[in-house]
Amino acid sequence: MVILLLTLFAVYVSGEAEKIFNKKDASCIVIDEVVGQLFALFLAPPKVLYIALGFLLFRLFDIVKPPPAGFFQDHLPGGWGVVMDDVAAGIWTNIVLLLAIKLAGI
């Protein structure tokens, strides 16, 4: 519930920040990265290895933008586009991370 509320807050704040900076997804907006990382690590055991792997995977997916992340960034308005591409990258990260933990036994 907290992650969902923070996501909605991030959408609002990011949308307002875009207006202030007059730029789409300005690099100084980082709350979207925080939300994405929360999705990335959701339900992962709190171990340094998992946190580091989750961070690296999230950065990879945030750069590569696997579907639907790229679509969200390009087609959703305002704060929704800023935040939802990171949420999608975080969900991809979470799936890969939890599968790696389960299947590879890391």
N, C-alpha and C positions, 0 to 999 in steps of 0.2 A: 504494500500500500504506500509506503514511504517513497519507493522508487517511482511509482506512478505519479504521486503528487509532485515530486521534485521534477519529473519530466514535464508536467503541465506548467510548473513555475518557470522552467528553463525555456519553454516555448514562448511564454509571455515576455520574459526578460530578453531573450534573443531577438524577438521581433522589435522590441523597443530599442535595443542596441543598434539594430540595423538602421532604424530611423535616425538615431543620434549620429552614427558614423557615416550615414548615407552610402552604405556599401553592403552588398549581399554577402552574408557569411564572413564578416570581417575577422581577421586572424586574432584580434584581441578578444573576441568572444570565446570563452573557454568553458562555460557552464555546460555546453553540449558535449564536450569531451568527458566531463565528470559524469554526466548521466550515462553516456555510452559505456564508460568503464564500469559503472555500477551494474549495468546489464551484462557486461562481459564476465564479471566475477560472481554473478548471482548463483547461489547454491554451491559454489566451489569451496572446498575446505580452505581455511585461512592459513595457508603455508606459503613461505617465501617463494618457493619454486612455482607454485600455481599462480601467485600474484604476478611474478615476473613474466611467466609464459603468457598469462592473460593480457598483460600490458603489451607485450610484443605482438601477439596475435591481433589485438585490437588496433594497434598502429598499422599493421599490414592491411587489415580489412578496411580501415578508415581511408587508406591511400588507394587501394585497389577498387573499392566501392562495388562489391558484388551485389547482384540484384537482391532486393529492390533499392539498395542504398543510393545508387546513382540516380535512379528515377526520382526518389524522394527529394534529393538535393536539387535536382533540376526542375521539378514540377510542382512541389508544394510551396505555398506562399509563406513569406515572412519567417517567423520563428519556427514554424512547422518544418520547413525545408532545412533549416539550420540544425535542428535537433534530431529529426527522424532519420537522417542518414547515419548519424552516430548511433542511434538506437538500433538500426538494422545491423551496423557493423558490430555492435556489442552483442546482439543476439547470435550472429554468425560465430563470433569469438566464443561465446558461451557454449554453443553446440560443439564446436571443435575441442574446446578445452575439457568439457565434461566427458566427451567421448575418449579423449586421450587419457584422461585420468582412469576411466573405467576399463578401456580396452588395452592400453599399454601398461597399465599398472604403475604409472609414474607418481 
